[in-house]
Amino acid sequence: MNTFTRLNPDQAHRHHRLRVIVAMSIYAALLLGCVYFIKHQHPEGGLLVALALLPTVPVIWVMWSLYVYLTQADELQRRVHLTSLSMAAGVTAFLTLTYGFLEDFAGFPHIPAWWTFVVIDLVWGASSCLLWYRYK
Amino acid sequence: MKNRIHVLRAERRWTQAELAERLNVSRQTINALETEKYDPSLPLAFSIARLFSRPLDQIFIYEADEPPANP
């Protein structure tokens, strides 16, 4: 059952883009705030865990927004997004696997796991732009 | 696949945005259809045919040896 207002595909895309901009702005603010607080106040226990997780809340909003958008998008929009998401997942899996081997077997410096999020987003954005260019 | 969507839209003096609204698709999708860079699904092709009151084969021209727009 749809619990959200039905929009046409162009409106759905605009709403999704706006939600992503707002959510990622909140994410950046929360991330900076949490990093600052953790470095200067040195919280411990449950508070530290809560602060470490807090920036992920807007990311959950982005995932919900994407779900809503994909249910209201037309067939070409859905095709472009799902194709670019598949490409991003494949490229990110390959890069993390490769670098994991370099870390474990060749002594390369450790890269935190959250970089996966950055890589998948960058590849997703780039492949989405390339696919839209193809259909222009 | 070739199509006559641009001609049929022009006959009715609709903008791409108006046609998109009538078919409940995005304006980019109309543009991709008109430039023949995207072949519609069967349900969308039937919606287009119904909107223009034409049979499918008067709107879409399939040539067997041409590569598909969206492989």
N, CA and C atoms of all chains as a GROMACS GRO file, in nm:
protein
  621
    1MET      N    1   0.084  -0.119   0.000
    1MET     CA    2   0.000   0.000   0.000
    1MET      C    3   0.089   0.125   0.000
    2ASN      N    4   0.058   0.223  -0.085
    2ASN     CA    5   0.135   0.346  -0.088
    2ASN      C    6   0.094   0.437   0.027
    3THR      N    7   0.192   0.476   0.106
    3THR     CA    8   0.162   0.568   0.217
    3THR      C    9   0.212   0.708   0.186
    4PHE      N   10   0.249   0.732   0.058
    4PHE     CA   11   0.298   0.863   0.020
    4PHE      C   12   0.217   0.915  -0.098
    5THR      N   13   0.223   1.048  -0.118
    5THR     CA   14   0.148   1.111  -0.225
    5THR      C   15   0.201   1.066  -0.361
    6ARG      N   16   0.110   1.028  -0.450
    6ARG     CA   17   0.149   0.983  -0.584
    6ARG      C   18   0.188   1.106  -0.667
    7LEU      N   19   0.307   1.105  -0.723
    7LEU     CA   20   0.355   1.216  -0.805
    7LEU      C   21   0.383   1.166  -0.945
    8ASN      N   22   0.387   1.260  -1.042
    8ASN     CA   23   0.429   1.215  -1.174
    8ASN      C   24   0.582   1.200  -1.173
    9PRO      N   25   0.642   1.128  -1.269
    9PRO     CA   26   0.785   1.097  -1.262
    9PRO      C   27   0.876   1.220  -1.252
   10ASP      N   28   0.842   1.330  -1.321
   10ASP     CA   29   0.926   1.450  -1.311
   10ASP      C   30   0.921   1.509  -1.170
   11GLN      N   31   0.800   1.516  -1.114
   11GLN     CA   32   0.786   1.568  -0.977
   11GLN      C   33   0.859   1.476  -0.879
   12ALA      N   34   0.844   1.344  -0.899
   12ALA     CA   35   0.909   1.248  -0.810
   12ALA      C   36   1.060   1.266  -0.812
   13HIS      N   37   1.116   1.292  -0.931
   13HIS     CA   38   1.260   1.313  -0.941
   13HIS      C   39   1.303   1.440  -0.870
   14ARG      N   40   1.225   1.548  -0.888
   14ARG     CA   41   1.257   1.675  -0.820
   14ARG      C   42   1.251   1.659  -0.669
   15HIS      N   43   1.146   1.593  -0.620
   15HIS     CA   44   1.131   1.572  -0.475
   15HIS      C   45   1.247   1.490  -0.421
   16HIS      N   46   1.284   1.384  -0.495
   16HIS     CA   47   1.394   1.297  -0.450
   16HIS      C   48   1.524   1.376  -0.443
   17ARG      N   49   1.550   1.457  -0.547
   17ARG     CA   50   1.674   1.536  -0.550
   17ARG      C   51   1.680   1.632  -0.432
   18LEU      N   52   1.566   1.696  -0.404
   18LEU     CA   53   1.560   1.791  -0.291
   18LEU      C   54   1.584   1.718  -0.158
   19ARG      N   55   1.519   1.602  -0.143
   19ARG     CA   56   1.536   1.526  -0.018
   19ARG      C   57   1.682   1.483   0.000
   20VAL      N   58   1.747   1.443  -0.111
   20VAL     CA   59   1.888   1.400  -0.102
   20VAL      C   60   1.977   1.517  -0.063
   21ILE      N   61   1.952   1.635  -0.122
   21ILE     CA   62   2.033   1.754  -0.089
   21ILE      C   63   2.018   1.789   0.059
   22VAL      N   64   1.893   1.790   0.107
   22VAL     CA   65   1.867   1.823   0.249
   22VAL      C   66   1.930   1.717   0.339
   23ALA      N   67   1.908   1.589   0.306
   23ALA     CA   68   1.959   1.480   0.391
   23ALA      C   69   2.111   1.481   0.396
   24MET      N   70   2.177   1.503   0.281
   24MET     CA   71   2.323   1.500   0.282
   24MET      C   72   2.381   1.624   0.348
   25SER      N   73   2.308   1.737   0.347
   25SER     CA   74   2.352   1.855   0.423
   25SER      C   75   2.345   1.826   0.572
   26ILE      N   76   2.234   1.762   0.616
   26ILE     CA   77   2.222   1.724   0.757
   26ILE      C   78   2.332   1.624   0.794
   27TYR      N   79   2.356   1.530   0.702
   27TYR     CA   80   2.461   1.430   0.724
   27TYR      C   81   2.597   1.497   0.746
   28ALA      N   82   2.631   1.594   0.659
   28ALA     CA   83   2.761   1.662   0.671
   28ALA      C   84   2.768   1.737   0.803
   29ALA      N   85   2.659   1.806   0.841
   29ALA     CA   86   2.657   1.882   0.966
   29ALA      C   87   2.672   1.788   1.086
   30LEU      N   88   2.598   1.677   1.085
   30LEU     CA   89   2.605   1.582   1.196
   30LEU      C   90   2.744   1.519   1.205
   31LEU      N   91   2.801   1.488   1.089
   31LEU     CA   92   2.934   1.425   1.087
   31LEU      C   93   3.038   1.519   1.148
   32LEU      N   94   3.036   1.645   1.104
   32LEU     CA   95   3.133   1.742   1.156
   32LEU      C   96   3.112   1.762   1.306
   33GLY      N   97   2.984   1.776   1.345
   33GLY     CA   98   2.950   1.796   1.487
   33GLY      C   99   2.996   1.679   1.573
   34CYS      N  100   2.968   1.558   1.526
   34CYS     CA  101   3.002   1.438   1.604
   34CYS      C  102   3.154   1.421   1.615
   35VAL      N  103   3.224   1.443   1.501
   35VAL     CA  104   3.371   1.430   1.503
   35VAL      C  105   3.430   1.532   1.601
   36TYR      N  106   3.379   1.655   1.596
   36TYR     CA  107   3.428   1.761   1.684
   36TYR      C  108   3.403   1.724   1.830
   37PHE      N  109   3.279   1.679   1.859
   37PHE     CA  110   3.242   1.646   1.997
   37PHE      C  111   3.326   1.530   2.050
   38ILE      N  112   3.344   1.426   1.966
   38ILE     CA  113   3.420   1.308   2.010
   38ILE      C  114   3.567   1.345   2.036
   39LYS      N  115   3.624   1.431   1.950
   39LYS     CA  116   3.766   1.466   1.966
   39LYS      C  117   3.790   1.556   2.086
   40HIS      N  118   3.692   1.643   2.117
   40HIS     CA  119   3.715   1.741   2.224
   40HIS      C  120   3.656   1.702   2.358
   41GLN      N  121   3.546   1.624   2.358
   41GLN     CA  122   3.479   1.590   2.485
   41GLN      C  123   3.511   1.447   2.531
   42HIS      N  124   3.564   1.366   2.443
   42HIS     CA  125   3.602   1.228   2.474
   42HIS      C  126   3.491   1.149   2.544
   43PRO      N  127   3.371   1.142   2.484
   43PRO     CA  128   3.263   1.065   2.547
   43PRO      C  129   3.296   0.915   2.546
   44GLU      N  130   3.230   0.840   2.631
   44GLU     CA  131   3.256   0.696   2.639
   44GLU      C  132   3.126   0.618   2.639
   45GLY      N  133   3.137   0.486   2.623
   45GLY     CA  134   3.024   0.395   2.637
   45GLY      C  135   2.913   0.421   2.536
   46GLY      N  136   2.789   0.420   2.586
   46GLY     CA  137   2.671   0.432   2.500
   46GLY      C  138   2.666   0.563   2.423
   47LEU      N  139   2.709   0.670   2.488
   47LEU     CA  140   2.707   0.802   2.421
   47LEU      C  141   2.801   0.803   2.301
   48LEU      N  142   2.918   0.741   2.319
   48LEU     CA  143   3.015   0.735   2.208
   48LEU      C  144   2.959   0.656   2.090
   49VAL      N  145   2.894   0.543   2.123
   49VAL     CA  146   2.834   0.461   2.016
   49VAL      C  147   2.723   0.538   1.946
   50ALA      N  148   2.640   0.607   2.026
   50ALA     CA  149   2.529   0.685   1.968
   50ALA      C  150   2.582   0.795   1.877
   51LEU      N  151   2.688   0.862   1.920
   51LEU     CA  152   2.746   0.970   1.839
   51LEU      C  153   2.808   0.914   1.711
   52ALA      N  154   2.867   0.796   1.721
   52ALA     CA  155   2.928   0.734   1.602
   52ALA      C  156   2.821   0.696   1.499
   53LEU      N  157   2.702   0.661   1.550
   53LEU     CA  158   2.594   0.618   1.459
   53LEU      C  159   2.507   0.732   1.410
   54LEU      N  160   2.507   0.843   1.482
   54LEU     CA  161   2.415   0.954   1.452
   54LEU      C  162   2.418   1.001   1.305
   55PRO      N  163   2.537   1.018   1.243
   55PRO     CA  164   2.539   1.064   1.103
   55PRO      C  165   2.472   0.968   1.005
   56THR      N  166   2.449   0.844   1.044
   56THR     CA  167   2.388   0.749   0.949
   56THR      C  168   2.236   0.769   0.938
   57VAL      N  169   2.177   0.844   1.034
   57VAL     CA  170   2.031   0.862   1.031
   57VAL      C  171   1.984   0.927   0.900
   58PRO      N  172   2.047   1.039   0.855
   58PRO     CA  173   2.003   1.097   0.727
   58PRO      C  174   2.024   1.002   0.608
   59VAL      N  175   2.121   0.911   0.619
   59VAL     CA  176   2.144   0.815   0.509
   59VAL      C  177   2.024   0.720   0.497
   60ILE      N  178   1.964   0.686   0.614
   60ILE     CA  179   1.842   0.602   0.611
   60ILE      C  180   1.730   0.678   0.537
   61TRP      N  181   1.724   0.808   0.559
   61TRP     CA  182   1.624   0.893   0.490
   61TRP      C  183   1.648   0.891   0.338
   62VAL      N  184   1.777   0.896   0.298
   62VAL     CA  185   1.810   0.890   0.154
   62VAL      C  186   1.765   0.756   0.095
   63MET      N  187   1.787   0.648   0.170
   63MET     CA  188   1.747   0.515   0.120
   63MET      C  189   1.595   0.507   0.105
   64TRP      N  190   1.522   0.564   0.202
   64TRP     CA  191   1.375   0.564   0.194
   64TRP      C  192   1.332   0.650   0.073
   65SER      N  193   1.399   0.765   0.057
   65SER     CA  194   1.365   0.854  -0.055
   65SER      C  195   1.387   0.784  -0.189
   66LEU      N  196   1.496   0.708  -0.198
   66LEU     CA  197   1.525   0.635  -0.322
   66LEU      C  198   1.416   0.532  -0.350
   67TYR      N  199   1.372   0.464  -0.244
   67TYR     CA  200   1.266   0.365  -0.261
   67TYR      C  201   1.137   0.432  -0.314
   68VAL      N  202   1.102   0.545  -0.251
   68VAL     CA  203   0.981   0.617  -0.293
   68VAL      C  204   0.995   0.662  -0.439
   69TYR      N  205   1.113   0.716  -0.472
   69TYR     CA  206   1.137   0.764  -0.608
   69TYR      C  207   1.126   0.650  -0.710
   70LEU      N  208   1.188   0.537  -0.678
   70LEU     CA  209   1.185   0.426  -0.774
   70LEU      C  210   1.045   0.370  -0.794
   71THR      N  211   0.959   0.380  -0.693
   71THR     CA  212   0.821   0.333  -0.710
   71THR      C  213   0.739   0.430  -0.794
   72GLN      N  214   0.784   0.557  -0.804
   72GLN     CA  215   0.708   0.656  -0.881
   72GLN      C  216   0.775   0.694  -1.012
   73ALA      N  217   0.899   0.645  -1.032
   73ALA     CA  218   0.973   0.680  -1.154
   73ALA      C  219   0.913   0.607  -1.274
   74ASP      N  220   0.941   0.659  -1.394
   74ASP     CA  221   0.895   0.588  -1.514
   74ASP      C  222   0.998   0.480  -1.551
   75GLU      N  223   0.970   0.407  -1.658
   75GLU     CA  224   1.054   0.290  -1.689
   75GLU      C  225   1.197   0.326  -1.726
   76LEU      N  226   1.218   0.442  -1.793
   76LEU     CA  227   1.355   0.479  -1.831
   76LEU      C  228   1.433   0.528  -1.709
   77GLN      N  229   1.368   0.609  -1.624
   77GLN     CA  230   1.435   0.655  -1.502
   77GLN      C  231   1.477   0.536  -1.416
   78ARG      N  232   1.384   0.439  -1.403
   78ARG     CA  233   1.412   0.321  -1.322
   78ARG      C  234   1.528   0.241  -1.384
   79ARG      N  235   1.524   0.230  -1.514
   79ARG     CA  236   1.630   0.155  -1.585
   79ARG      C  237   1.767   0.220  -1.561
   80VAL      N  238   1.773   0.354  -1.575
   80VAL     CA  239   1.900   0.425  -1.557
   80VAL      C  240   1.950   0.409  -1.414
   81HIS      N  241   1.861   0.428  -1.316
   81HIS     CA  242   1.906   0.420  -1.177
   81HIS      C  243   1.947   0.279  -1.137
   82LEU      N  244   1.871   0.180  -1.178
   82LEU     CA  245   1.905   0.043  -1.139
   82LEU      C  246   2.029  -0.007  -1.212
   83THR      N  247   2.046   0.036  -1.338
   83THR     CA  248   2.167  -0.003  -1.412
   83THR      C  249   2.290   0.062  -1.348
   84SER      N  250   2.280   0.194  -1.316
   84SER     CA  251   2.395   0.261  -1.258
   84SER      C  252   2.424   0.208  -1.117
   85LEU      N  253   2.319   0.171  -1.044
   85LEU     CA  254   2.340   0.112  -0.910
   85LEU      C  255   2.412  -0.023  -0.922
   86SER      N  256   2.374  -0.102  -1.022
   86SER     CA  257   2.441  -0.231  -1.044
   86SER      C  258   2.588  -0.210  -1.079
   87MET      N  259   2.614  -0.109  -1.166
   87MET     CA  260   2.753  -0.080  -1.203
   87MET      C  261   2.831  -0.036  -1.080
   88ALA      N  262   2.770   0.049  -0.997
   88ALA     CA  263   2.837   0.100  -0.877
   88ALA      C  264   2.867  -0.015  -0.781
   89ALA      N  265   2.772  -0.107  -0.765
   89ALA     CA  266   2.792  -0.220  -0.674
   89ALA      C  267   2.907  -0.308  -0.725
   90GLY      N  268   2.910  -0.333  -0.855
   90GLY     CA  269   3.014  -0.418  -0.913
   90GLY      C  270   3.152  -0.355  -0.900
   91VAL      N  271   3.161  -0.226  -0.937
   91VAL     CA  272   3.291  -0.157  -0.930
   91VAL      C  273   3.339  -0.150  -0.784
   92THR      N  274   3.248  -0.116  -0.692
   92THR     CA  275   3.286  -0.104  -0.550
   92THR      C  276   3.329  -0.239  -0.495
   93ALA      N  277   3.258  -0.346  -0.530
   93ALA     CA  278   3.296  -0.479  -0.483
   93ALA      C  279   3.436  -0.514  -0.533
   94PHE      N  280   3.463  -0.484  -0.659
   94PHE     CA  281   3.595  -0.515  -0.714
   94PHE      C  282   3.705  -0.435  -0.645
   95LEU      N  283   3.678  -0.302  -0.626
   95LEU     CA  284   3.780  -0.217  -0.564
   95LEU      C  285   3.807  -0.257  -0.418
   96THR      N  286   3.700  -0.287  -0.342
   96THR     CA  287   3.721  -0.323  -0.201
   96THR      C  288   3.790  -0.459  -0.190
   97LEU      N  289   3.756  -0.551  -0.279
   97LEU     CA  290   3.822  -0.682  -0.279
   97LEU      C  291   3.971  -0.666  -0.310
   98THR      N  292   4.000  -0.587  -0.414
   98THR     CA  293   4.138  -0.567  -0.456
   98THR      C  294   4.220  -0.500  -0.346
   99TYR      N  295   4.162  -0.393  -0.289
   99TYR     CA  296   4.237  -0.321  -0.186
   99TYR      C  297   4.249  -0.406  -0.059
  100GLY      N  298   4.148  -0.486  -0.030
  100GLY     CA  299   4.154  -0.577   0.085
  100GLY      C  300   4.272  -0.673   0.074
  101PHE      N  301   4.294  -0.726  -0.047
  101PHE     CA  302   4.408  -0.814  -0.069
  101PHE      C  303   4.540  -0.738  -0.052
  102LEU      N  304   4.543  -0.614  -0.106
  102LEU     CA  305   4.666  -0.534  -0.094
  102LEU      C  306   4.696  -0.504   0.053
  103GLU      N  307   4.590  -0.477   0.131
  103GLU     CA  308   4.607  -0.452   0.274
  103GLU      C  309   4.662  -0.575   0.346
  104ASP      N  310   4.595  -0.688   0.322
  104ASP     CA  311   4.628  -0.811   0.396
  104ASP      C  312   4.760  -0.874   0.353
  105PHE      N  313   4.789  -0.874   0.222
  105PHE     CA  314   4.905  -0.948   0.173
  105PHE      C  315   5.024  -0.859   0.139
  106ALA      N  316   5.000  -0.731   0.109
  106ALA     CA  317   5.113  -0.647   0.065
  106ALA      C  318   5.141  -0.531   0.160
  107GLY      N  319   5.070  -0.529   0.274
  107GLY     CA  320   5.100  -0.429   0.378
  107GLY      C  321   5.058  -0.287   0.344
  108PHE      N  322   4.962  -0.272   0.252
  108PHE     CA  323   4.914  -0.137   0.221
  108PHE      C  324   4.843  -0.079   0.343
  109PRO      N  325   4.841   0.056   0.357
  109PRO     CA  326   4.779   0.116   0.475
  109PRO      C  327   4.629   0.087   0.482
  110HIS      N  328   4.576   0.076   0.606
  110HIS     CA  329   4.434   0.044   0.626
  110HIS      C  330   4.346   0.162   0.584
  111ILE      N  331   4.240   0.132   0.512
  111ILE     CA  332   4.141   0.235   0.476
  111ILE      C  333   4.011   0.201   0.550
  112PRO      N  334   3.950   0.297   0.624
  112PRO     CA  335   3.826   0.267   0.698
  112PRO      C  336   3.714   0.220   0.606
  113ALA      N  337   3.626   0.133   0.660
  113ALA     CA  338   3.519   0.072   0.580
  113ALA      C  339   3.420   0.175   0.526
  114TRP      N  340   3.406   0.293   0.594
  114TRP     CA  341   3.307   0.390   0.546
  114TRP      C  342   3.343   0.448   0.410
  115TRP      N  343   3.468   0.426   0.363
  115TRP     CA  344   3.504   0.471   0.229
  115TRP      C  345   3.422   0.398   0.122
  116THR      N  346   3.371   0.280   0.157
  116THR     CA  347   3.285   0.205   0.064
  116THR      C  348   3.166   0.290   0.022
  117PHE      N  349   3.107   0.360   0.121
  117PHE     CA  350   2.992   0.448   0.096
  117PHE      C  351   3.028   0.559  -0.004
  118VAL      N  352   3.148   0.617   0.018
  118VAL     CA  353   3.192   0.726  -0.070
  118VAL      C  354   3.213   0.673  -0.212
  119VAL      N  355   3.280   0.559  -0.223
  119VAL     CA  356   3.311   0.503  -0.356
  119VAL      C  357   3.182   0.465  -0.430
  120ILE      N  358   3.090   0.397  -0.361
  120ILE     CA  359   2.968   0.352  -0.428
  120ILE      C  360   2.886   0.472  -0.474
  121ASP      N  361   2.883   0.578  -0.392
  121ASP     CA  362   2.809   0.699  -0.430
  121ASP      C  363   2.871   0.768  -0.550
  122LEU      N  364   3.006   0.777  -0.548
  122LEU     CA  365   3.074   0.844  -0.660
  122LEU      C  366   3.053   0.768  -0.790
  123VAL      N  367   3.069   0.636  -0.786
  123VAL     CA  368   3.054   0.555  -0.909
  123VAL      C  369   2.908   0.557  -0.954
  124TRP      N  370   2.816   0.552  -0.858
  124TRP     CA  371   2.673   0.557  -0.890
  124TRP      C  372   2.639   0.689  -0.962
  125GLY      N  373   2.687   0.799  -0.905
  125GLY     CA  374   2.661   0.931  -0.965
  125GLY      C  375   2.720   0.941  -1.104
  126ALA      N  376   2.845   0.897  -1.119
  126ALA     CA  377   2.914   0.908  -1.248
  126ALA      C  378   2.847   0.820  -1.353
  127SER      N  379   2.813   0.696  -1.316
  127SER     CA  380   2.752   0.605  -1.416
  127SER      C  381   2.611   0.652  -1.451
  128SER      N  382   2.541   0.710  -1.353
  128SER     CA  383   2.407   0.764  -1.380
  128SER      C  384   2.415   0.879  -1.482
  129CYS      N  385   2.514   0.968  -1.463
  129CYS     CA  386   2.532   1.080  -1.557
  129CYS      C  387   2.566   1.027  -1.696
  130LEU      N  388   2.655   0.928  -1.703
  130LEU     CA  389   2.693   0.872  -1.833
  130LEU      C  390   2.573   0.810  -1.904
  131LEU      N  391   2.490   0.737  -1.827
  131LEU     CA  392   2.374   0.671  -1.889
  131LEU      C  393   2.272   0.774  -1.937
  132TRP      N  394   2.249   0.881  -1.858
  132TRP     CA  395   2.155   0.985  -1.902
  132TRP      C  396   2.207   1.053  -2.029
  133TYR      N  397   2.341   1.071  -2.033
  133TYR     CA  398   2.401   1.134  -2.152
  133TYR      C  399   2.374   1.050  -2.275
  134ARG      N  400   2.379   0.918  -2.256
  134ARG     CA  401   2.355   0.824  -2.367
  134ARG      C  402   2.214   0.841  -2.424
  135TYR      N  403   2.116   0.872  -2.338
  135TYR     CA  404   1.977   0.882  -2.382
  135TYR      C  405   1.938   1.024  -2.426
  136LYS      N  406   2.034   1.120  -2.418
  136LYS     CA  407   2.000   1.259  -2.456
  136LYS      C  408   1.995   1.277  -2.606
  137MET      N  409   1.464   0.140  -3.295
  137MET     CA  410   1.335   0.136  -3.364
  137MET      C  411   1.292   0.279  -3.398
  138LYS      N  412   1.252   0.299  -3.522
  138LYS     CA  413   1.207   0.433  -3.562
  138LYS      C  414   1.064   0.456  -3.511
  139ASN      N  415   1.030   0.583  -3.490
  139ASN     CA  416   0.891   0.613  -3.450
  139ASN      C  417   0.850   0.752  -3.498
  140ARG      N  418   0.718   0.778  -3.493
  140ARG     CA  419   0.663   0.905  -3.542
  140ARG      C  420   0.607   0.989  -3.427
  141ILE      N  421   0.659   0.967  -3.307
  141ILE     CA  422   0.605   1.037  -3.190
  141ILE      C  423   0.623   1.188  -3.204
  142HIS      N  424   0.740   1.231  -3.251
  142HIS     CA  425   0.766   1.374  -3.264
  142HIS      C  426   0.664   1.438  -3.360
  143VAL      N  427   0.638   1.372  -3.474
  143VAL     CA  428   0.544   1.425  -3.574
  143VAL      C  429   0.402   1.432  -3.515
  144LEU      N  430   0.361   1.323  -3.451
  144LEU     CA  431   0.225   1.318  -3.394
  144LEU      C  432   0.208   1.421  -3.283
  145ARG      N  433   0.312   1.443  -3.206
  145ARG     CA  434   0.306   1.544  -3.099
  145ARG      C  435   0.297   1.684  -3.160
  146ALA      N  436   0.377   1.706  -3.265
  146ALA     CA  437   0.378   1.837  -3.330
  146ALA      C  438   0.241   1.868  -3.392
  147GLU      N  439   0.176   1.766  -3.450
  147GLU     CA  440   0.042   1.785  -3.509
  147GLU      C  441  -0.058   1.836  -3.406
  148ARG      N  442  -0.040   1.792  -3.283
  148ARG     CA  443  -0.132   1.832  -3.175
  148ARG      C  444  -0.084   1.955  -3.100
  149ARG      N  445   0.030   2.007  -3.140
  149ARG     CA  446   0.091   2.125  -3.077
  149ARG      C  447   0.113   2.107  -2.926
  150TRP      N  448   0.153   1.986  -2.891
  150TRP     CA  449   0.184   1.959  -2.751
  150TRP      C  450   0.335   1.978  -2.730
  151THR      N  451   0.370   2.024  -2.613
  151THR     CA  452   0.512   2.027  -2.577
  151THR      C  453   0.552   1.888  -2.528
  152GLN      N  454   0.682   1.866  -2.516
  152GLN     CA  455   0.727   1.737  -2.461
  152GLN      C  456   0.675   1.718  -2.319
  153ALA      N  457   0.671   1.828  -2.244
  153ALA     CA  458   0.624   1.820  -2.105
  153ALA      C  459   0.475   1.781  -2.100
  154GLU      N  460   0.396   1.836  -2.195
  154GLU     CA  461   0.252   1.802  -2.199
  154GLU      C  462   0.231   1.656  -2.235
  155LEU      N  463   0.309   1.609  -2.332
  155LEU     CA  464   0.297   1.468  -2.371
  155LEU      C  465   0.340   1.378  -2.254
  156ALA      N  466   0.448   1.419  -2.186
  156ALA     CA  467   0.497   1.342  -2.070
  156ALA      C  468   0.388   1.333  -1.964
  157GLU      N  469   0.321   1.444  -1.939
  157GLU     CA  470   0.214   1.448  -1.839
  157GLU      C  471   0.101   1.352  -1.878
  158ARG      N  472   0.062   1.353  -2.007
  158ARG     CA  473  -0.047   1.267  -2.053
  158ARG      C  474  -0.012   1.118  -2.045
  159LEU      N  475   0.119   1.087  -2.059
  159LEU     CA  476   0.161   0.946  -2.057
  159LEU      C  477   0.214   0.904  -1.920
  160ASN      N  478   0.217   1.001  -1.827
  160ASN     CA  479   0.273   0.977  -1.694
  160ASN      C  480   0.416   0.922  -1.700
  161VAL      N  481   0.497   0.990  -1.782
  161VAL     CA  482   0.641   0.960  -1.786
  161VAL      C  483   0.714   1.094  -1.774
  162SER      N  484   0.847   1.088  -1.763
  162SER     CA  485   0.924   1.212  -1.749
  162SER      C  486   0.949   1.275  -1.886
  163ARG      N  487   0.984   1.404  -1.886
  163ARG     CA  488   1.011   1.473  -2.011
  163ARG      C  489   1.136   1.413  -2.079
  164GLN      N  490   1.235   1.371  -1.996
  164GLN     CA  491   1.355   1.308  -2.053
  164GLN      C  492   1.320   1.181  -2.129
  165THR      N  493   1.222   1.108  -2.079
  165THR     CA  494   1.182   0.984  -2.146
  165THR      C  495   1.120   1.015  -2.281
  166ILE      N  496   1.036   1.121  -2.288
  166ILE     CA  497   0.979   1.162  -2.417
  166ILE      C  498   1.091   1.199  -2.514
  167ASN      N  499   1.190   1.274  -2.463
  167ASN     CA  500   1.301   1.313  -2.548
  167ASN      C  501   1.379   1.190  -2.598
  168ALA      N  502   1.404   1.094  -2.508
  168ALA     CA  503   1.477   0.972  -2.548
  168ALA      C  504   1.397   0.891  -2.651
  169LEU      N  505   1.263   0.892  -2.637
  169LEU     CA  506   1.178   0.821  -2.735
  169LEU      C  507   1.183   0.891  -2.870
  170GLU      N  508   1.168   1.025  -2.867
  170GLU     CA  509   1.163   1.100  -2.994
  170GLU      C  510   1.295   1.096  -3.069
  171THR      N  511   1.406   1.092  -2.996
  171THR     CA  512   1.536   1.085  -3.063
  171THR      C  513   1.574   0.940  -3.095
  172GLU      N  514   1.482   0.847  -3.064
  172GLU     CA  515   1.497   0.705  -3.097
  172GLU      C  516   1.618   0.642  -3.028
  173LYS      N  517   1.648   0.694  -2.907
  173LYS     CA  518   1.758   0.637  -2.830
  173LYS      C  519   1.705   0.539  -2.726
  174TYR      N  520   1.573   0.535  -2.713
  174TYR     CA  521   1.513   0.442  -2.618
  174TYR      C  522   1.388   0.381  -2.681
  175ASP      N  523   1.379   0.248  -2.676
  175ASP     CA  524   1.260   0.177  -2.724
  175ASP      C  525   1.168   0.154  -2.604
  176PRO      N  526   1.040   0.194  -2.615
  176PRO     CA  527   0.951   0.181  -2.498
  176PRO      C  528   0.914   0.036  -2.470
  177SER      N  529   0.869   0.013  -2.348
  177SER     CA  530   0.814  -0.119  -2.314
  177SER      C  531   0.683  -0.136  -2.390
  178LEU      N  532   0.633  -0.258  -2.396
  178LEU     CA  533   0.507  -0.283  -2.467
  178LEU      C  534   0.389  -0.205  -2.405
  179PRO      N  535   0.374  -0.202  -2.269
  179PRO     CA  536   0.264  -0.124  -2.213
  179PRO      C  537   0.273   0.025  -2.247
  180LEU      N  538   0.396   0.081  -2.246
  180LEU     CA  539   0.409   0.224  -2.280
  180LEU      C  540   0.379   0.247  -2.428
  181ALA      N  541   0.425   0.155  -2.513
  181ALA     CA  542   0.397   0.166  -2.657
  181ALA      C  543   0.246   0.164  -2.682
  182PHE      N  544   0.173   0.078  -2.611
  182PHE     CA  545   0.026   0.073  -2.626
  182PHE      C  546  -0.039   0.202  -2.574
  183SER      N  547   0.014   0.256  -2.465
  183SER     CA  548  -0.040   0.383  -2.412
  183SER      C  549  -0.023   0.495  -2.514
  184ILE      N  550   0.095   0.496  -2.580
  184ILE     CA  551   0.122   0.599  -2.682
  184ILE      C  552   0.025   0.581  -2.799
  185ALA      N  553   0.007   0.458  -2.842
  185ALA     CA  554  -0.084   0.431  -2.954
  185ALA      C  555  -0.227   0.472  -2.919
  186ARG      N  556  -0.269   0.443  -2.796
  186ARG     CA  557  -0.405   0.479  -2.754
  186ARG      C  558  -0.422   0.631  -2.748
  187LEU      N  559  -0.318   0.699  -2.696
  187LEU     CA  560  -0.325   0.845  -2.684
  187LEU      C  561  -0.338   0.911  -2.821
  188PHE      N  562  -0.263   0.859  -2.920
  188PHE     CA  563  -0.268   0.919  -3.053
  188PHE      C  564  -0.374   0.854  -3.142
  189SER      N  565  -0.448   0.760  -3.088
  189SER     CA  566  -0.554   0.689  -3.162
  189SER      C  567  -0.503   0.630  -3.294
  190ARG      N  568  -0.389   0.567  -3.287
  190ARG     CA  569  -0.330   0.504  -3.405
  190ARG      C  570  -0.290   0.362  -3.369
  191PRO      N  571  -0.290   0.270  -3.468
  191PRO     CA  572  -0.234   0.137  -3.440
  191PRO      C  573  -0.082   0.146  -3.419
  192LEU      N  574  -0.030   0.050  -3.347
  192LEU     CA  575   0.114   0.051  -3.314
  192LEU      C  576   0.203   0.066  -3.437
  193ASP      N  577   0.167  -0.008  -3.544
  193ASP     CA  578   0.258  -0.008  -3.660
  193ASP      C  579   0.252   0.121  -3.741
  194GLN      N  580   0.162   0.212  -3.705
  194GLN     CA  581   0.166   0.345  -3.769
  194GLN      C  582   0.250   0.443  -3.688
  195ILE      N  583   0.290   0.402  -3.570
  195ILE     CA  584   0.373   0.490  -3.484
  195ILE      C  585   0.516   0.438  -3.477
  196PHE      N  586   0.529   0.306  -3.461
  196PHE     CA  587   0.663   0.246  -3.449
  196PHE      C  588   0.694   0.165  -3.574
  197ILE      N  589   0.813   0.191  -3.629
  197ILE     CA  590   0.853   0.122  -3.752
  197ILE      C  591   0.973   0.033  -3.718
  198TYR      N  592   0.948  -0.096  -3.718
  198TYR     CA  593   1.055  -0.190  -3.683
  198TYR      C  594   1.123  -0.243  -3.808
  199GLU      N  595   1.256  -0.230  -3.811
  199GLU     CA  596   1.334  -0.288  -3.921
  199GLU      C  597   1.420  -0.398  -3.862
  200ALA      N  598   1.406  -0.517  -3.918
  200ALA     CA  599   1.464  -0.637  -3.856
  200ALA      C  600   1.615  -0.630  -3.837
  201ASP      N  601   1.686  -0.559  -3.926
  201ASP     CA  602   1.833  -0.563  -3.918
  201ASP      C  603   1.891  -0.450  -3.832
  202GLU      N  604   1.807  -0.365  -3.772
  202GLU     CA  605   1.864  -0.256  -3.692
  202GLU      C  606   1.886  -0.301  -3.548
  203PRO      N  607   1.994  -0.252  -3.486
  203PRO     CA  608   2.021  -0.293  -3.348
  203PRO      C  609   1.920  -0.227  -3.253
  204PRO      N  610   1.888  -0.293  -3.139
  204PRO     CA  611   1.794  -0.232  -3.045
  204PRO      C  612   1.855  -0.107  -2.980
  205ALA      N  613   1.768  -0.008  -2.949
  205ALA     CA  614   1.817   0.117  -2.887
  205ALA      C  615   1.865   0.093  -2.746
  206ASN      N  616   1.796   0.001  -2.676
  206ASN     CA  617   1.836  -0.025  -2.537
  206ASN      C  618   1.865  -0.174  -2.518
  207PRO      N  619   1.990  -0.214  -2.556
  207PRO     CA  620   2.023  -0.356  -2.548
  207PRO      C  621   2.025  -0.405  -2.402
   0.00000   0.00000   0.00000
